[in-house]
Amino acid sequence: MSDIKSEPLPSTYRALMCSGVGEPLTIQTLPIPDAVPGSVIVRILASSVHTGIEQMLAGKVAGLSIPTPFVPGTRAIGRVAIAGPDTTSLEVGQLVLLEPFIRGRDDPNVQFLWGFGVFGTNPKALKLMEGTWRDGLFAEYARAPLENCFALDERLLLGSPAAGGLGYSVADLTLLSTHVVAYGGFRGIDLKAGETVIVAPATGVFSGAAVEVASALGARVLAVGRNIEALQEIAARNARVSIVQLKGNVEEDLASLKKFGPIDAYLDISPHSASDSTHIRTCLMAVKPYGRVSLMGTVAKDIAIPYVVAMLNNLTIRGQYMYERDDVRGIIKLAEAGVLKLGKEAGHRIEGRFPLEEWEKAFEVAAQNPRVGKSVIFTL
């Protein structure tokens, strides 16, 4: 445990500020925020840099509203520096995971991504982000909602294997808040150990994480995509993973999937750029009767669902946006149990560690590494 309890808290902190969409970021010195009811102040140790951060800050993410000025940054590991007046489970000095999916306390249908923005134009969501939770995690300190701050077993996760620990670094743990997205999708369709699930596409940051999570849950995974090298790499790192390289022909790709026998479920986490791909239709047609489908991607166009196939096969098709709070606890438990591997043991690499001043280089390296397990970190 850090000796943070005895360290004097500074009166100010540095943060990476976005003054306007498309404008260069600046380092600003801000006063340490108050720990209002429902919050804690967290000293950030490592904040992950998303591969698409440049696109977001340039206003190129479709449907995303960003209230500026604000501090970006969505996922981090830190220590509680100040406990709010109504905090009961967290203590000063405690190692915590910070994740970005904020929901209104009085209306959980009001949602936004902390340090990222609001999808859509819900005025209540915009109001929520513009107020107490405007500033994200590219900073030395952050005010965090209690609901988005999760305690970690520091001794177990960071302790040496010789002492019974898992030997991870703080930076390794930032991936947990990426993997929980897929975990929420699998929980939504009740994926079980021993079942066969398609993950398509399977080589991106979130979709590759879905392969790792499904494998950790004990499922057999069909990793689908076009990049055979990336597919082979992720299959080599995870148990019970078979690869299916897409050719772009529905009949041919469907036959390749059906060679693996009955398929219980399908998680789609397609990016915006996959709007014209045929893989969604193909994978839907491959799922067995009474199978389950989770749609978690950001495909912009409407898709052609094989209506009669879905009806005759009694398919359950579910949209899933992010995850539930219990899912965050669940993914942490998987890691603490050693079931979900992180760090070098999982084939993960930290591609770059940067101070806030080198944000341009950090963003560049992140954009060059859009695959699971390739992390870029601000160290603070």
C-alpha positions as CSV (number, residue, x, y, z in Angstrom):
1,M,0.0,0.0,0.0
2,S,1.3,3.5,-0.9
3,D,2.1,5.9,1.9
4,I,-0.3,8.4,0.3
5,K,-2.1,8.9,3.6
6,S,0.9,10.7,5.0
7,E,1.7,12.7,1.8
8,P,0.5,16.3,1.7
9,L,-2.0,16.9,-1.0
10,P,-1.0,19.6,-3.5
11,S,-3.3,22.5,-4.1
12,T,-3.1,22.2,-7.9
13,Y,-2.6,19.5,-10.5
14,R,-1.7,19.3,-14.2
15,A,-4.2,18.2,-16.8
16,L,-4.3,17.8,-20.6
17,M,-7.1,20.3,-21.7
18,C,-9.1,20.3,-24.9
19,S,-10.4,23.8,-25.3
20,G,-12.3,23.1,-28.5
21,V,-13.0,20.4,-31.1
22,G,-10.1,20.2,-33.5
23,E,-7.8,22.5,-31.4
24,P,-4.4,21.5,-30.1
25,L,-4.4,20.3,-26.5
26,T,-2.6,22.2,-23.8
27,I,-1.2,21.4,-20.4
28,Q,-3.1,23.4,-17.8
29,T,-2.7,23.8,-14.0
30,L,-6.0,23.4,-12.2
31,P,-7.1,23.5,-8.5
32,I,-7.6,20.1,-6.9
33,P,-11.3,19.5,-7.1
34,D,-13.5,19.1,-4.0
35,A,-14.7,15.6,-3.1
36,V,-18.4,16.3,-3.4
37,P,-21.0,13.8,-2.2
38,G,-20.9,10.7,-4.4
39,S,-17.3,11.1,-5.4
40,V,-13.6,10.5,-4.5
41,I,-10.5,12.3,-5.6
42,V,-8.1,9.9,-7.3
43,R,-4.4,10.3,-7.9
44,I,-3.9,8.9,-11.4
45,L,-1.0,6.5,-11.8
46,A,-1.6,5.3,-15.4
47,S,-4.1,6.4,-17.9
48,S,-4.6,4.5,-21.2
49,V,-4.6,6.3,-24.5
50,H,-7.3,5.0,-26.9
51,T,-6.3,4.2,-30.5
52,G,-9.0,6.5,-31.8
53,I,-8.4,9.5,-29.5
54,E,-7.2,11.8,-32.4
55,Q,-10.4,11.1,-34.4
56,M,-12.5,11.8,-31.3
57,L,-10.9,15.1,-30.5
58,A,-11.1,16.2,-34.1
59,G,-14.8,15.7,-34.1
60,K,-14.7,12.8,-36.5
61,V,-16.7,10.2,-34.4
62,A,-20.2,10.1,-35.9
63,G,-22.9,11.1,-33.5
64,L,-20.6,12.1,-30.6
65,S,-21.1,15.4,-28.8
66,I,-18.2,16.8,-26.8
67,P,-18.8,19.7,-24.4
68,T,-15.6,21.8,-24.3
69,P,-13.5,22.8,-22.7
70,F,-12.8,19.5,-21.0
71,V,-10.1,17.0,-20.0
72,P,-10.2,13.9,-22.1
73,G,-9.2,10.4,-21.0
74,T,-11.5,7.4,-20.3
75,R,-9.7,4.6,-18.4
76,A,-7.1,4.7,-15.7
77,I,-5.6,3.1,-12.6
78,G,-5.0,5.3,-9.5
79,R,-5.1,5.7,-5.8
80,V,-7.8,7.3,-3.7
81,A,-6.4,10.6,-2.5
82,I,-9.5,12.1,-0.8
83,A,-12.6,10.1,0.2
84,G,-15.9,11.9,-0.2
85,P,-18.2,12.5,2.7
86,D,-20.5,9.6,1.9
87,T,-17.8,7.1,0.9
88,T,-18.1,3.9,2.8
89,S,-16.2,1.2,0.9
90,L,-13.1,3.0,-0.4
91,E,-10.2,4.2,1.7
92,V,-7.4,6.8,1.1
93,G,-4.4,5.0,-0.5
94,Q,-6.5,2.2,-2.0
95,L,-5.6,1.1,-5.6
96,V,-8.7,1.5,-7.8
97,L,-9.8,1.0,-11.4
98,L,-11.6,3.9,-13.1
99,E,-14.0,3.1,-16.0
100,P,-15.9,5.6,-18.1
101,F,-19.6,4.5,-18.4
102,I,-21.4,7.1,-16.3
103,R,-25.2,6.8,-15.8
104,G,-27.6,9.2,-14.1
105,R,-28.2,8.2,-10.5
106,D,-31.9,9.0,-10.7
107,D,-32.3,7.9,-14.3
108,P,-29.9,5.1,-15.6
109,N,-31.1,5.8,-19.1
110,V,-29.1,9.0,-19.1
111,Q,-25.6,7.9,-20.1
112,F,-22.3,9.2,-21.4
113,L,-18.7,8.2,-21.6
114,W,-16.6,10.1,-19.1
115,G,-13.7,11.8,-20.7
116,F,-15.0,11.0,-24.2
117,G,-18.5,12.5,-24.9
118,V,-22.2,11.8,-25.4
119,F,-23.5,9.7,-28.2
120,G,-26.6,11.4,-29.5
121,T,-28.2,14.7,-28.4
122,N,-29.9,13.7,-25.1
123,P,-30.0,17.1,-23.3
124,K,-30.0,15.3,-19.9
125,A,-26.8,13.4,-20.8
126,L,-25.1,16.6,-22.0
127,K,-26.1,18.4,-18.8
128,L,-24.7,15.5,-16.7
129,M,-21.3,15.6,-18.6
130,E,-21.1,19.4,-18.6
131,G,-21.4,19.6,-14.8
132,T,-19.6,17.7,-12.1
133,W,-18.1,15.0,-14.5
134,R,-16.8,17.2,-17.3
135,D,-13.1,16.4,-16.8
136,G,-11.6,12.9,-17.5
137,L,-8.4,11.1,-16.8
138,F,-5.6,12.6,-18.8
139,A,-4.6,14.4,-15.6
140,E,-2.6,13.9,-12.4
141,Y,-5.8,13.9,-10.3
142,A,-9.5,13.4,-11.1
143,R,-12.8,13.6,-9.3
144,A,-14.4,10.2,-9.9
145,P,-18.0,9.1,-9.3
146,L,-18.2,6.4,-6.7
147,E,-20.0,4.2,-9.1
148,N,-17.1,4.3,-11.6
149,C,-14.4,3.6,-9.0
150,F,-13.6,0.0,-8.2
151,A,-11.2,-1.4,-5.6
152,L,-8.4,-3.7,-6.7
153,D,-6.6,-6.3,-4.7
154,E,-3.2,-4.7,-4.9
155,R,-1.3,-7.4,-3.1
156,L,-2.6,-10.1,-5.4
157,L,-2.5,-8.2,-8.7
158,L,0.8,-6.4,-8.3
159,G,2.6,-8.8,-5.9
160,S,5.4,-11.0,-7.1
161,P,4.6,-14.6,-8.1
162,A,7.1,-15.8,-5.5
163,A,4.9,-14.2,-2.8
164,G,1.7,-15.6,-4.3
165,G,0.9,-12.6,-6.5
166,L,0.3,-12.3,-10.2
167,G,3.1,-10.0,-11.0
168,Y,1.3,-7.4,-13.1
169,S,2.3,-3.8,-13.4
170,V,-0.1,-0.9,-12.8
171,A,-0.1,-0.2,-16.6
172,D,-1.2,-3.9,-17.3
173,L,-4.3,-3.3,-15.2
174,T,-5.6,-0.5,-17.5
175,L,-6.8,-3.2,-19.9
176,L,-9.5,-4.4,-17.5
177,S,-11.7,-1.5,-18.4
178,T,-11.4,-2.4,-22.1
179,H,-12.1,-6.1,-21.6
180,V,-15.2,-5.3,-19.5
181,V,-17.0,-4.1,-22.7
182,A,-17.0,-7.6,-24.2
183,Y,-17.7,-9.1,-20.8
184,G,-20.9,-7.1,-20.7
185,G,-21.9,-8.3,-24.1
186,F,-21.3,-12.0,-23.2
187,R,-23.2,-11.6,-20.0
188,G,-26.1,-10.0,-21.9
189,I,-26.5,-13.2,-24.0
190,D,-25.6,-15.5,-21.1
191,L,-22.5,-17.1,-22.7
192,K,-21.6,-20.3,-20.9
193,A,-18.4,-22.4,-20.6
194,G,-18.3,-25.1,-23.3
195,E,-20.4,-23.1,-25.8
196,T,-19.2,-22.0,-29.2
197,V,-19.2,-18.3,-30.0
198,I,-18.3,-16.3,-33.0
199,V,-16.4,-13.0,-32.4
200,A,-16.4,-10.8,-35.4
201,P,-14.3,-9.0,-36.3
202,A,-11.8,-10.3,-33.9
203,T,-8.6,-8.3,-34.3
204,G,-9.3,-4.8,-33.0
205,V,-8.9,-3.4,-29.5
206,F,-12.3,-4.3,-28.2
207,S,-13.1,-7.2,-30.5
208,G,-9.7,-8.8,-29.7
209,A,-10.5,-8.3,-26.0
210,A,-13.7,-10.2,-26.7
211,V,-11.7,-13.2,-27.9
212,E,-9.6,-13.2,-24.7
213,V,-12.7,-12.8,-22.4
214,A,-14.6,-15.6,-24.2
215,S,-11.6,-17.9,-23.9
216,A,-11.3,-17.0,-20.2
217,L,-15.0,-17.8,-19.7
218,G,-14.4,-21.3,-21.0
219,A,-16.1,-20.9,-24.4
220,R,-14.8,-22.2,-27.8
221,V,-14.2,-19.1,-29.9
222,L,-14.4,-18.7,-33.7
223,A,-12.3,-15.6,-34.3
224,V,-13.5,-14.1,-37.6
225,G,-11.7,-11.4,-39.7
226,R,-9.7,-10.7,-42.8
227,N,-6.2,-10.2,-41.5
228,I,-4.9,-13.8,-41.2
229,E,-1.7,-12.7,-39.5
230,A,-3.6,-10.9,-36.7
231,L,-6.0,-13.8,-36.4
232,Q,-3.2,-16.3,-36.0
233,E,-1.5,-14.1,-33.4
234,I,-4.6,-13.9,-31.2
235,A,-5.4,-17.6,-31.6
236,A,-1.9,-18.5,-30.5
237,R,-2.3,-16.6,-27.3
238,N,-5.6,-18.0,-26.2
239,A,-7.1,-21.4,-25.5
240,R,-9.9,-22.9,-27.7
241,V,-9.6,-20.3,-30.4
242,S,-10.1,-21.3,-34.1
243,I,-9.8,-18.7,-36.9
244,V,-12.0,-18.1,-39.9
245,Q,-10.6,-15.7,-42.5
246,L,-13.4,-13.9,-44.4
247,K,-13.4,-13.8,-48.2
248,G,-16.3,-11.4,-48.6
249,N,-18.5,-14.1,-50.2
250,V,-21.5,-14.9,-48.0
251,E,-21.9,-18.5,-49.2
252,E,-18.2,-19.3,-48.9
253,D,-17.8,-17.6,-45.6
254,L,-20.9,-19.3,-44.2
255,A,-19.6,-22.7,-45.2
256,S,-16.3,-22.0,-43.5
257,L,-18.2,-21.2,-40.2
258,K,-20.5,-24.2,-40.4
259,K,-17.5,-26.6,-40.6
260,F,-17.2,-26.0,-36.8
261,G,-20.6,-27.5,-36.0
262,P,-23.4,-25.9,-34.0
263,I,-22.6,-22.3,-33.0
264,D,-24.4,-21.1,-29.9
265,A,-23.8,-17.4,-30.0
266,Y,-22.3,-14.5,-31.9
267,L,-20.9,-11.2,-30.6
268,D,-20.5,-8.5,-33.2
269,I,-18.3,-5.6,-32.3
270,S,-17.8,-4.1,-35.8
271,P,-16.2,-0.6,-36.2
272,H,-17.8,2.2,-38.1
273,S,-15.7,1.4,-41.1
274,A,-17.4,-2.1,-41.5
275,S,-20.7,-0.6,-42.6
276,D,-20.6,-2.3,-46.0
277,S,-19.2,-5.7,-44.9
278,T,-21.1,-8.9,-45.5
279,H,-19.9,-10.6,-42.3
280,I,-22.8,-9.6,-40.1
281,R,-25.3,-11.4,-42.3
282,T,-23.0,-14.3,-42.7
283,C,-22.5,-14.8,-39.0
284,L,-26.2,-14.4,-38.2
285,M,-27.0,-17.2,-40.6
286,A,-24.3,-19.4,-39.0
287,V,-25.9,-19.4,-35.5
288,K,-27.8,-22.5,-34.6
289,P,-31.6,-22.6,-33.7
290,Y,-32.3,-20.8,-30.4
291,G,-28.9,-19.1,-30.6
292,R,-28.1,-15.7,-29.2
293,V,-26.6,-12.6,-30.9
294,S,-25.2,-9.5,-29.3
295,L,-24.7,-6.4,-31.4
296,M,-22.1,-4.1,-29.8
297,G,-20.4,-2.3,-32.7
298,T,-20.7,1.1,-34.2
299,V,-21.9,0.2,-37.8
300,A,-23.4,3.4,-39.2
301,K,-25.7,1.9,-41.8
302,D,-28.8,-0.3,-41.4
303,I,-27.9,-4.0,-42.0
304,A,-29.8,-6.6,-43.9
305,I,-30.9,-9.2,-41.4
306,P,-31.8,-12.6,-42.8
307,Y,-35.4,-12.2,-41.5
308,V,-36.7,-15.7,-42.3
309,V,-33.6,-17.4,-41.0
310,A,-33.8,-15.5,-37.8
311,M,-37.5,-16.3,-37.4
312,L,-37.3,-20.0,-38.3
313,N,-34.3,-20.5,-36.0
314,N,-35.8,-18.6,-33.1
315,L,-32.8,-16.4,-32.8
316,T,-32.4,-13.8,-30.0
317,I,-30.8,-10.7,-31.3
318,R,-29.9,-8.2,-28.6
319,G,-28.3,-4.7,-28.8
320,Q,-25.8,-4.1,-26.0
321,Y,-24.4,-0.7,-25.2
322,M,-21.4,-1.1,-22.8
323,Y,-22.1,-3.0,-19.5
324,E,-23.5,-3.1,-16.0
325,R,-21.6,-2.2,-12.8
326,D,-21.7,-5.9,-11.7
327,D,-19.8,-6.7,-15.0
328,V,-16.9,-4.5,-13.9
329,R,-16.7,-6.4,-10.6
330,G,-16.9,-9.6,-12.6
331,I,-14.0,-8.8,-14.9
332,I,-11.9,-7.8,-11.9
333,K,-12.7,-11.2,-10.3
334,L,-11.6,-13.0,-13.4
335,A,-8.3,-11.2,-13.4
336,E,-7.8,-11.6,-9.6
337,A,-8.5,-15.3,-9.9
338,G,-5.8,-15.6,-12.6
339,V,-8.4,-16.8,-15.2
340,L,-8.2,-13.7,-17.4
341,K,-4.5,-13.2,-18.1
342,L,-3.0,-9.8,-18.5
343,G,0.5,-8.5,-19.2
344,K,3.3,-10.4,-20.7
345,E,1.7,-13.7,-19.9
346,A,-1.2,-12.9,-22.1
347,G,1.1,-11.6,-24.9
348,H,0.3,-7.9,-24.1
349,R,2.8,-5.2,-24.6
350,I,3.1,-1.6,-23.5
351,E,4.0,0.1,-26.8
352,G,4.8,3.4,-25.1
353,R,4.8,5.2,-21.8
354,F,4.6,9.0,-22.0
355,P,4.3,12.1,-19.8
356,L,1.4,14.4,-20.5
357,E,3.7,16.8,-22.3
358,E,4.3,14.2,-25.0
359,W,0.7,13.8,-25.8
360,E,1.2,14.1,-29.6
361,K,3.7,11.3,-29.7
362,A,1.4,9.2,-27.4
363,F,-1.6,9.7,-29.8
364,E,0.6,8.8,-32.8
365,V,1.8,5.6,-31.2
366,A,-1.7,4.6,-30.1
367,A,-3.0,5.2,-33.7
368,Q,-0.3,2.8,-35.0
369,N,-1.3,0.0,-32.6
370,P,-5.1,-0.6,-33.0
371,R,-5.0,-4.2,-31.7
372,V,-5.8,-5.8,-28.4
373,G,-3.0,-6.0,-25.8
374,K,-1.0,-3.2,-27.4
375,S,-1.3,-0.3,-24.9
376,V,-0.1,3.2,-24.8
377,I,0.0,4.8,-21.4
378,F,0.3,8.2,-19.8
379,T,2.3,7.7,-16.6
380,L,1.7,10.3,-14.0
